[in-house]
Amino acid sequence: MNKKSILLSIFLIILVVGPAMSQRAKLNKANRYFSALNYQDAVQTYLEVLDKRDVSEAKIKLAECYRKIGNMSEAEYWFGQVVRLPEAEAVHKLYYGMALQSNGKCEEAKQWFEAYTIDVPDDLRGKYLMESCETAVVNDLLTGNASFFEIEPIPEINSDLDDFGPAFFGEGIVFASERDRGGPIKRISSWTGNPFLEMYFTEAQSVSDDAFDFAYTTPEKYSSKLNTKLHDGPLCFSVDESTVYFTRNNLIAGKLGRDDEGIVRLKVLSAKLIDGQWVDIKGLPFNSDEYSVAHPTLSADGNTLFFASDMPGGFGGMDLYQSTQIDGRWSPPINMNVYIANINTEGDEIFPAVHPNGNLYFSSNGHTGLGGLDIFMAMSIGENTYGPVTNLGFPLNSIADDFGLVLNNERTFGYFTSNREGGVGNDDIYSLKRISIDVEVLVFDELTGDPIEGAEVVYDCAVGSPGTSDVEGKLYMEVALNKVCEFSATKDAYDDNTVSATTNDYKPGDKIFVQIPMSRPLEFALIGTVVNPDGEPVEGATITLTTDCGDEPFVVLSDENGNYDFDLDPDCCYLVKADKENYLTKSTDVCTRGQTNSVELTADLTITPFRETIDPSSPVAEEVIIAIQIPRIYYDFDRATLRKDASEDLATVLRILQANPDVIIEIGSHTDARGPKSYNMRLSARRAESVVRYMRNNGIDRKRLLAKGYGETRPVNGCIDGMKCSAAQHQENRRTEMRVVGTISGGMFEEYLNGTY
């Protein structure tokens, strides 16, 4: 290679390497801005890099910058490129979906949330945000609470920059704002490119009969003691407004603190109001140079502080924590997931606000919502006990960021912050009026009075997802004014129930109580055992259950232990009948009609055999007639008429015949030994016929009645001719006995015909 060629090559290398080295230096500079959270300068520098070369790292960090400063339009554009890069990470799909959702492109966002869920199934943000784009969920959030609030912008206090974090104080509110562009020294946040936050006060002056129709004075800086040269706010006050807790950059006594990466974090400080001045400004013990603590809110008793922090051990970006003051000392912070399941997500939970009634309000971009930050509530149901996290829906929430909700003691009026379209600046403060009332629903067991946990309750006067009763049988909801609502409760093992309630003539913030008693479906069962007169179980008996409710009869067979069972319907009466061949049928009645409690009824049935096989294993086994316990009928001396004392026994025999329409009975009548034998034979025959007439008159077929007179031939004692007997002994022999001697279907028993019975 000649000298000219060598010089040309060196020149070309310089042309190529020189610009490359310059771009590398510019990328490094942008990265330093990025690491220092100087997103404004980082954006400009990354754009300069990308204007010359297509650098994946620059695209990724540029997209992150736009996400951090809340420019979701640009974030969407750049994350749309990032997710298609080989260097793209799963979380970029999530951020792309969030940008799309914030820009009203929920259907497209849903695809990227789903893709993120597949890549990172343990991160619940993908699941929650995917739900956020379900049509039914969106409709619920848009319509469920739409009639509960009226919101109004407050242009007289909002600037063209960020104004947010209102807190009630005196006759007005204190809030954080970037509006201060004046002064000889320009103090600009490298994160946003806007002035640092300072705290301002505006007085709310009533201008009409409407208690919450206000005009606001021009905001003025709140306190030179609390405002510094860096970020200050938002803040909260104790109930008596003598103590303040506020967020500030890590600046104490003029000394700026940084973490290991040189970043100035946020801290929560407190101060006391003495003689109109805030004094004794000091940081709380859980502050750190290595993480941020921000957005304080204080319980009504002043002993519990809630705040947001990205301290180690959390679940995501910023989590909610609480600390309790005991003997003037703040306890180590406790992550709120200990008290409210899944309140903290892999996203950001920020701007907590605890109401005097204990309800905790906060904002999150990790729960199911309409987009960006949404405002949520966890209702207080006891000390450190809360109901499930609930999205407050439209109009408080939108596809933009909505946060920093505060309400007055009556929960009828308040303020919140949003960067939704139509505002004066970026983050604007809005007022809200509540036009609904609280409803406390109690679901309980009507019989026992015990609360029912896990009942789903819906109401027809607003759109919304069902609520579920807690361990005390309670759930809480809001209902718009001037409505008549039906509240319906559903729970397994209970009958559904619906009650009506009206919100007419109530005022915003009132509370009504709705009680929904639920009763278990009445369950009835019939159990019983079929036995013989000796108490031995009878297997294979046919049990027929006939109802007066119009259903077909039910039939079962008794098992080897003689047992049977049926399920019974409420409000019915039943005839239970036990049948078996060569046994008299036995029946009884049972009823569920009029029963108000579930019950298991019992009907044991004793059936009496009238034939049995003697020694069935023997080759000469034979059938014999068994004497059955049919009542005897007794007569007066020399009379064949039926006595009054026989009426009950005759009715018993009649019922046996009615229950056993196939049997044929012998009606055998007897006399005592007094008088001629021939006369006594005729007298006994007349006695038998008197019973036959009774049975026929009561509907028994004559073919089933075999009348027979035995005269004095079969005494039951030793009173025969020639024996001296008492009147009582003679009475024993003046009788009629009955036994089964055949069946209509089978004819007369052989042993009866041949006289072997």
KELOBA-925287 format. One record per residue (C-alpha): residue in three letters; y, x negated, z negated. Coordinates in pm, whole numbers, padded with zeros to 5 digits, always signed. Layout:
BEGIN
alaYXZ
...
END
This chain:
BEGIN
met+00000+00000+00000
asn+00341-00146+00098
lys+00641-00160-00130
lys+00803+00139+00038
ser+00497+00356-00025
ile+00480+00251-00390
leu+00845+00339-00444
leu+00791+00678-00275
ser+00493+00755-00500
ile+00688+00667-00812
phe+00971+00889-00695
leu+00736+01183-00640
ile+00578+01137-00982
ile+00920+01143-01140
leu+01002+01461-00949
val+00688+01632-01080
val+00660+01492-01432
gly+01028+01511-01511
pro+01063+01892-01486
ala+00726+01939-01656
met+00835+01730-01951
ser+01159+01924-01965
gln+00972+02258-01971
arg+00738+02130-02241
ala+01034+02031-02452
lys+01190+02373-02398
leu+00863+02545-02497
asn+00846+02334-02812
lys+01203+02431-02891
ala+01119+02800-02844
asn+00816+02760-03070
arg+01034+02608-03341
tyr+01266+02907-03318
phe+00961+03135-03336
ser+00819+02961-03642
ala+01157+02985-03815
leu+01166+03361-03741
asn+01469+03299-03519
tyr+01347+03555-03271
gln+01678+03598-03091
asp+01702+03233-02984
ala+01327+03224-02929
val+01349+03512-02681
gln+01617+03340-02473
thr+01432+03011-02472
tyr+01095+03163-02379
leu+01264+03352-02095
glu+01409+03024-01969
val+01063+02868-01977
leu+00910+03162-01790
asp+01190+03158-01536
lys+01055+02822-01419
arg+00683+02839-01490
asp+00412+03094-01574
val+00316+02977-01925
ser+00068+03193-02114
glu+00181+03072-02456
ala+00539+03166-02375
lys+00435+03517-02265
ile+00232+03573-02579
lys+00506+03462-02816
leu+00777+03639-02620
ala+00584+03963-02655
glu+00552+03894-03028
cys+00927+03835-03055
tyr+01005+04169-02899
arg+00754+04339-03130
lys+00908+04173-03435
ile+01264+04278-03347
gly+01154+04632-03256
asn+01231+04621-02885
met+00926+04820-02786
ser+01027+04864-02423
glu+01021+04489-02364
ala+00720+04452-02594
glu+00529+04696-02373
tyr+00614+04500-02059
trp+00514+04162-02197
phe+00204+04274-02387
gly+00099+04445-02064
gln+00086+04097-01913
val-00059+03929-02221
val-00370+04152-02244
arg-00467+04038-01896
leu-00446+03667-01978
pro-00759+03460-02047
glu-00594+03351-02373
ala-00542+03710-02489
glu-00674+03801-02833
ala-00811+04136-02947
val-00499+04208-03154
his-00286+04194-02840
lys-00466+04507-02721
leu-00365+04677-03044
tyr-00002+04570-03010
tyr+00005+04678-02646
gly-00125+05021-02746
met+00135+05048-03023
ala+00414+04964-02779
leu+00285+05220-02530
gln+00263+05485-02803
ser+00617+05412-02922
asn+00735+05460-02565
gly+00567+05800-02537
lys+00263+05686-02337
cys-00004+05800-02579
glu-00284+05864-02332
glu-00258+05510-02196
ala-00222+05372-02547
lys-00542+05546-02654
gln-00746+05337-02409
trp-00617+05014-02563
phe-00672+05135-02920
glu-01028+05219-02823
ala-01073+04876-02668
tyr-00943+04715-02986
thr-01179+04925-03200
ile-01473+04800-02995
asp-01361+04440-03040
val-01270+04469-03410
pro-01460+04769-03554
asp-01378+04678-03916
asp-01002+04710-03862
leu-00928+05077-03933
arg-00598+05060-03746
gly-00781+05100-03418
lys-00955+05414-03542
tyr-00643+05564-03700
leu-00418+05488-03404
met-00676+05618-03158
glu-00677+05943-03359
ser-00298+05940-03332
cys-00331+05997-02958
glu-00581+06283-02981
thr-00415+06596-02848
ala-00520+06811-03142
val-00398+06553-03395
val-00065+06512-03216
asn-00021+06890-03201
asp-00093+06918-03573
leu+00163+06651-03655
leu+00421+06804-03423
thr+00381+07163-03539
gly+00222+07162-03886
asn+00543+07089-04081
ala+00797+07168-03812
ser+00931+07467-04004
phe+00954+07286-04338
phe+01263+07071-04280
glu+01599+07074-04110
ile+01732+06728-04026
glu+02082+06624-03932
pro+02227+06293-03813
ile+02518+06157-04015
pro+02737+05986-03751
glu+03025+05932-03995
ile+02823+05681-04201
asn+02603+05522-03932
ser+02714+05219-03733
asp+02604+05086-03394
leu+02370+04845-03577
asp+02107+04899-03845
asp+02179+05135-04136
phe+01884+05222-04357
gly+01731+05246-04704
pro+01951+05512-04869
ala+01932+05555-05247
phe+02100+05826-05453
phe+02380+05691-05674
gly+02652+05885-05850
glu+02794+06144-05610
gly+02672+05966-05299
ile+02428+05710-05164
val+02400+05334-05143
phe+02236+05192-04830
ala+02185+04867-04642
ser+02381+04798-04323
glu+02441+04523-04067
arg+02790+04654-03982
asp+03000+04368-04122
arg+03118+04173-03816
gly+03445+04067-03978
gly+03545+03765-04178
pro+03631+03410-04074
ile+03266+03302-04086
lys+03015+03480-03867
arg+02693+03526-04064
ile+02424+03621-03817
ser+02052+03681-03878
ser+01845+03473-03639
trp+01572+03736-03659
thr+01782+04021-03519
gly+02091+03847-03386
asn+02298+04086-03595
pro+02499+04030-03915
phe+02310+03998-04242
leu+02247+04313-04440
glu+02486+04418-04711
met+02490+04721-04936
tyr+02741+05001-04883
phe+02836+05315-05073
thr+02949+05652-04935
glu+03040+05958-05138
ala+02894+06294-05036
gln+03162+06562-05075
ser+03065+06929-05062
val+03253+07121-04792
ser+03105+07474-04807
asp+02908+07718-05018
asp+02595+07547-04891
ala+02500+07315-05175
phe+02401+07046-04927
asp+02674+07073-04668
phe+02850+06739-04714
ala+03127+06533-04566
tyr+03090+06163-04626
thr+03360+05911-04709
thr+03395+05594-04506
pro+03127+05355-04633
glu+03256+05064-04841
lys+03079+04755-04962
tyr+02905+04849-05280
ser+02920+04546-05510
ser+03034+04188-05471
lys+02786+04096-05743
leu+02490+04232-05553
asn+02596+04142-05199
thr+02557+03779-05092
lys+02590+03574-04773
leu+02229+03660-04671
his+02028+03984-04660
asp+02080+04228-04950
gly+01911+04566-04978
pro+01762+04814-04989
leu+01766+04904-05359
cys+01678+05163-05622
phe+01828+05271-05952
ser+01690+05379-06286
val+01733+05745-06374
asp+02042+05671-06585
glu+02172+05435-06311
ser+02215+05154-06563
thr+01956+04929-06400
val+01917+04837-06037
tyr+01630+04674-05849
phe+01713+04539-05507
thr+01577+04330-05221
arg+01746+04001-05135
asn+01669+03691-04939
asn+01535+03411-05156
leu+01878+03319-05291
ile+01933+03287-05665
ala+02239+03129-05824
gly+02350+03011-05482
lys+02025+02821-05423
leu+01824+02911-05114
gly+01445+02897-05147
arg+01204+02844-04859
asp+00828+02848-04821
asp+00617+02558-04698
glu+00707+02647-04340
gly+01080+02654-04416
ile+01104+03033-04402
val+01333+03220-04641
arg+01128+03504-04790
leu+01239+03824-04963
lys+01247+03882-05336
val+01314+04174-05573
leu+01585+04120-05831
ser+01717+04332-06114
ala+02057+04372-06275
lys+02214+04565-06562
leu+02533+04773-06542
ile+02767+04677-06826
asp+03131+04786-06836
gly+03114+04885-06472
gln+02983+04547-06356
trp+02634+04441-06251
val+02528+04150-06467
asp+02215+03967-06577
ile+02089+03933-06220
lys+01740+03785-06221
gly+01425+03779-06015
leu+01107+03955-06115
pro+00816+03739-06233
phe+00589+03817-05939
asn+00836+03685-05680
ser+00733+03372-05491
asp+00877+03131-05239
glu+00552+03166-05041
tyr+00551+03541-04973
ser+00789+03836-04964
val+00841+04107-05225
ala+01066+04392-05110
his+01162+04761-05110
pro+01145+04842-05483
thr+01121+05195-05622
leu+01110+05288-05990
ser+00920+05561-06173
ala+01122+05820-06364
asp+01039+05664-06701
gly+01148+05322-06576
asn+00817+05158-06665
thr+00645+05132-06327
leu+00784+04953-06026
phe+00638+05005-05680
phe+00715+04762-05397
ala+00587+04614-05071
ser+00456+04261-05037
asp+00254+04034-04812
met+00121+03838-05109
pro-00229+03689-05074
gly-00521+03922-05133
gly-00378+04221-04951
phe-00534+04428-04678
gly-00296+04362-04392
gly+00066+04276-04324
met+00271+04433-04604
asp+00085+04626-04874
leu+00207+04851-05153
tyr+00178+04727-05512
gln+00273+04844-05857
ser+00363+04664-06176
thr+00401+04814-06523
gln+00658+04708-06779
ile+00506+04663-07123
asp+00723+04546-07411
gly+00987+04435-07162
arg+00747+04226-06951
trp+00622+04314-06604
ser+00245+04307-06557
pro+00077+04126-06265
pro+00098+04346-05952
ile-00192+04575-05869
asn-00268+04666-05510
met-00223+05043-05467
asn-00563+05076-05301
val-00694+05072-05659
tyr-00528+05408-05718
ile-00508+05562-05372
ala-00807+05505-05147
asn-00718+05331-04820
ile-00342+05367-04868
asn-00301+05005-04758
thr-00429+04925-04411
glu-00445+04620-04190
gly-00096+04722-04072
asp+00227+04746-04272
glu+00286+04984-04564
ile+00651+04957-04665
phe+00950+05141-04813
pro+00777+05314-05105
ala+00977+05579-05289
val+00844+05743-05603
his+00982+06087-05684
pro+01044+06196-06046
asn+00742+06428-06013
gly+00523+06124-05939
asn+00470+06182-05567
leu+00468+05855-05375
tyr+00632+05843-05033
phe+00601+05543-04803
ser+00596+05441-04438
ser+00311+05289-04242
asn+00215+05188-03889
gly-00153+05160-03982
his-00237+05525-04052
thr-00274+05811-03806
gly+00076+05902-03694
leu+00308+05983-03406
gly+00401+05622-03333
gly+00574+05326-03493
leu+00633+05372-03863
asp+00562+05723-03994
ile+00647+05866-04335
phe+00351+05957-04555
met+00301+06107-04899
ala+00040+06068-05171
met+00078+06357-05414
ser+00061+06278-05784
ile-00208+06477-05963
gly-00210+06280-06286
glu-00129+05939-06428
asn-00217+05683-06161
thr-00410+05958-05984
tyr-00313+06080-05638
gly-00428+06311-05367
pro-00512+06185-05019
val-00253+06020-04798
thr-00077+06285-04587
asn+00141+06239-04280
leu+00458+06447-04323
gly+00470+06515-03950
phe+00757+06621-03726
pro+01057+06650-03763
leu+01060+06370-04023
asn+00833+06162-03801
ser+00870+06079-03432
ile+00733+05829-03182
ala+00993+05585-03316
asp+01014+05419-03659
asp+01074+05662-03946
phe+01097+05532-04301
gly+01287+05515-04630
leu+01257+05879-04741
val+01429+05975-05068
leu+01451+06326-05214
asn+01657+06482-05490
asn+01490+06596-05811
glu+01428+06947-05674
arg+01290+06805-05348
thr+01526+07034-05157
phe+01747+06768-05002
gly+01725+06402-04912
tyr+01769+06122-04665
phe+01554+05906-04442
thr+01596+05644-04171
ser+01489+05651-03807
asn+01554+05463-03485
arg+01467+05767-03274
glu+01663+05847-02962
gly+02003+06012-03008
gly+02125+05799-03296
val+02449+05607-03325
gly+02289+05265-03353
asn+01940+05127-03393
asp+01825+05238-03740
asp+02028+05542-03851
ile+02032+05745-04170
tyr+01957+06118-04141
ser+01986+06396-04397
leu+01719+06658-04446
lys+01711+07002-04601
arg+01384+07146-04713
ile+01324+07506-04610
ser+00978+07543-04760
ile+00817+07593-05098
asp+00531+07424-05276
val+00199+07600-05302
glu-00062+07508-05558
val-00398+07654-05467
leu-00677+07686-05721
val-01029+07750-05594
phe-01272+07853-05865
asp-01610+08011-05927
glu-01552+08380-05984
leu-01848+08411-06222
thr-01805+08101-06437
gly-01436+08026-06389
asp-01523+07663-06313
pro-01312+07482-06051
ile-01475+07428-05714
glu-01437+07082-05566
gly-01457+07023-05192
ala-01362+07373-05073
glu-01177+07372-04742
val-00862+07583-04746
val-00666+07691-04440
tyr-00375+07929-04408
asp-00262+08132-04111
cys+00116+08107-04145
ala+00137+07749-04012
val-00062+07515-03796
gly-00235+07232-03977
ser-00560+07072-04072
pro-00757+07221-04359
gly-00699+07086-04705
thr-00979+07015-04949
ser-00976+07108-05317
asp-00997+06821-05563
val-01217+06778-05870
glu-00995+07029-06053
gly-01038+07281-05772
lys-00675+07232-05668
leu-00492+07138-05356
tyr-00127+07134-05272
met+00057+07233-04958
glu+00388+07352-04830
val+00464+07687-04671
ala+00779+07789-04488
leu+01003+08053-04642
asn+00978+08424-04561
lys+00615+08420-04461
val+00315+08632-04553
cys+00016+08402-04554
glu-00356+08441-04584
phe-00530+08154-04759
ser-00898+08122-04675
ala-01146+07908-04867
thr-01483+07793-04737
lys-01753+07607-04927
asp-02126+07565-04881
ala-02331+07785-05114
tyr-02037+08024-05156
asp-01918+08329-04970
asp-01589+08273-04786
asn-01290+08438-04944
thr-00934+08509-04833
val-00631+08602-05042
ser-00276+08686-04937
ala+00050+08550-05070
thr+00412+08586-04966
thr+00700+08339-04971
asn+00960+08612-04936
asp+01245+08602-05189
tyr+01178+08242-05288
lys+01418+07949-05260
pro+01351+07602-05115
gly+01175+07390-05371
asp+01020+07685-05558
lys+00651+07678-05630
ile+00394+07953-05605
phe+00037+07958-05731
val-00248+08097-05526
gln-00587+08157-05681
ile-00893+08193-05461
pro-01202+08308-05650
met-01529+08236-05473
ser-01866+08386-05549
arg-02202+08253-05462
pro-02402+08481-05232
leu-02619+08700-05448
glu-02972+08568-05425
phe-03264+08779-05539
ala-03630+08694-05552
leu-03939+08880-05659
ile-04234+08699-05806
gly-04550+08839-05955
thr-04917+08797-06024
val-05201+09032-05932
val-05475+09047-06198
asn-05770+09264-06291
pro-05790+09452-06623
asp-05937+09142-06788
gly-05627+08940-06687
glu-05814+08738-06426
pro-05620+08660-06104
val-05709+08858-05795
glu-05695+08653-05476
gly-05637+08810-05135
ala-05470+09126-05255
thr-05234+09272-04996
ile-04884+09299-05139
thr-04660+09535-04941
leu-04286+09543-05002
thr-04110+09853-04874
thr-03731+09881-04892
asp-03499+10177-04884
cys-03248+09969-04682
gly-03419+10046-04353
asp-03601+09718-04291
glu-03965+09700-04189
pro-04212+09649-04475
phe-04299+09290-04569
val-04660+09196-04637
val-04810+08890-04809
leu-05146+08806-04967
ser-05186+08691-05324
asp-05300+08328-05351
glu-05594+08185-05546
asn-05395+08226-05866
gly-05303+08584-05784
asn-04940+08487-05723
tyr-04701+08623-05462
asp-04327+08611-05398
phe-04060+08773-05180
asp-03691+08717-05113
leu-03495+09035-05175
asp-03173+09162-05024
pro-02883+09271-05242
asp-02812+09639-05299
cys-03163+09760-05213
cys-03452+09919-05397
tyr-03813+09833-05324
leu-04163+09970-05372
val-04410+09690-05446
lys-04773+09783-05383
ala-05090+09580-05436
asp-05401+09676-05237
lys-05749+09534-05213
glu-06077+09677-05097
asn-06270+09845-05379
tyr-05966+09833-05606
leu-05728+10106-05699
thr-05381+10045-05555
lys-05109+09965-05805
ser-04739+09996-05731
thr-04408+09960-05906
asp-04038+09978-05825
val-03777+09701-05836
cys-03406+09720-05750
thr-03124+09480-05673
arg-02877+09763-05633
gly-02594+09731-05880
gln-02686+09375-05973
thr-02377+09152-05998
asn-02560+08828-06067
ser-02833+08650-05881
val-03165+08713-06051
glu-03537+08653-06012
leu-03727+08976-06071
thr-04087+08992-06187
ala-04353+09249-06102
asp-04702+09169-06230
leu-04959+09415-06099
thr-05294+09498-06257
ile-05537+09646-06007
thr-05859+09803-06126
pro-06187+09760-05934
phe-06395+10072-05879
arg-06688+09890-05716
glu-06820+09543-05749
thr-07117+09344-05632
ile-07363+09258-05905
asp-07472+08895-05877
pro-07352+08841-05517
ser-07562+08522-05492
ser-07885+08712-05553
pro-08099+08833-05258
val-08113+09170-05430
ala-07741+09197-05494
glu-07623+09555-05519
glu-07300+09748-05523
val-07229+09948-05837
ile-06951+10186-05930
ile-06731+10060-06209
ala-06600+10300-06466
ile-06227+10286-06439
gln-05977+10369-06705
ile-05859+10708-06583
pro-05736+10917-06876
arg-05966+11186-07016
ile-05850+11547-07034
tyr-05941+11744-07349
tyr-05986+12120-07402
asp-05980+12376-07679
phe-06309+12529-07797
asp-06454+12769-07542
arg-06151+12728-07312
ala-06118+12595-06955
thr-05738+12606-06929
leu-05540+12284-06926
arg-05357+12210-07250
lys-04997+12095-07268
asp-05099+11761-07415
ala-05292+11691-07092
ser-04982+11700-06870
glu-04899+11327-06902
asp-05256+11218-06836
leu-05284+11454-06540
ala-04963+11307-06396
thr-05112+10958-06430
val-05422+11065-06237
leu-05202+11231-05976
arg-05008+10905-05925
ile-05334+10714-05884
leu-05449+10958-05617
gln-05114+10946-05440
ala-05117+10567-05441
asn-05475+10556-05315
pro-05494+10819-05039
asp-05837+10701-04924
val-06034+10744-05248
ile-06256+11036-05348
ile-06289+11103-05718
glu-06539+11293-05920
ile-06387+11528-06175
gly-06667+11553-06432
ser-06617+11800-06716
his-06815+11837-07043
thr-06856+12065-07341
asp-06968+12015-07699
ala-07321+12115-07805
arg-07231+12446-07960
gly-07337+12754-07766
pro-07610+12815-07502
lys-07672+12532-07258
ser-07639+12760-06954
tyr-07307+12891-07077
asn-07182+12543-07144
met-07280+12435-06792
arg-07068+12715-06642
leu-06779+12641-06884
ser-06777+12272-06785
ala-06766+12369-06415
arg-06462+12592-06480
arg-06296+12306-06665
ala-06350+12076-06364
glu-06204+12336-06128
ser-05891+12369-06343
val-05819+12001-06276
val-05894+12046-05905
arg-05641+12331-05886
tyr-05376+12111-06054
met-05433+11832-05807
arg-05436+12060-05504
asn-05117+12229-05622
asn-04961+11882-05624
gly-05063+11796-05270
ile-05403+11627-05306
asp-05652+11715-05032
arg-05951+11913-05164
lys-06183+11683-04970
arg-06094+11404-05211
leu-06178+11609-05523
leu-06542+11645-05627
ala-06569+11888-05920
lys-06884+11871-06132
gly-06980+12030-06461
tyr-07223+11848-06693
gly-07224+12100-06977
glu-07340+11939-07304
thr-07577+11691-07137
arg-07360+11379-07175
pro-07210+11365-07521
val-07004+11058-07613
asn-07140+11064-07969
gly-07448+11193-08154
cys-07333+11554-08174
ile-07625+11730-08008
asp-07804+12055-08095
gly-07907+12065-08457
met-07667+11794-08572
lys-07392+11866-08820
cys-07065+11727-08677
ser-06699+11741-08761
ala-06441+11926-08554
ala-06305+11592-08434
gln-06648+11481-08313
his-06693+11807-08122
gln-06342+11757-07969
glu-06448+11419-07829
asn-06713+11592-07620
arg-06488+11869-07482
arg-06346+11655-07204
thr-06301+11586-06832
glu-06364+11236-06697
met-06280+11106-06351
arg-06417+10819-06146
val-06399+10696-05785
val-06718+10786-05604
gly-06628+10724-05241
thr-06360+10685-04977
ile-06249+10905-04691
ser-06293+10619-04447
gly-06629+10503-04583
gly-06788+10816-04723
met-06964+10862-05057
phe-07098+10557-05231
glu-07472+10516-05194
glu-07517+10449-05563
tyr-07348+10781-05636
leu-07565+10969-05389
asn-07884+10829-05529
gly-07770+10871-05884
thr-07783+10505-05978
tyr-07424+10484-06093
END
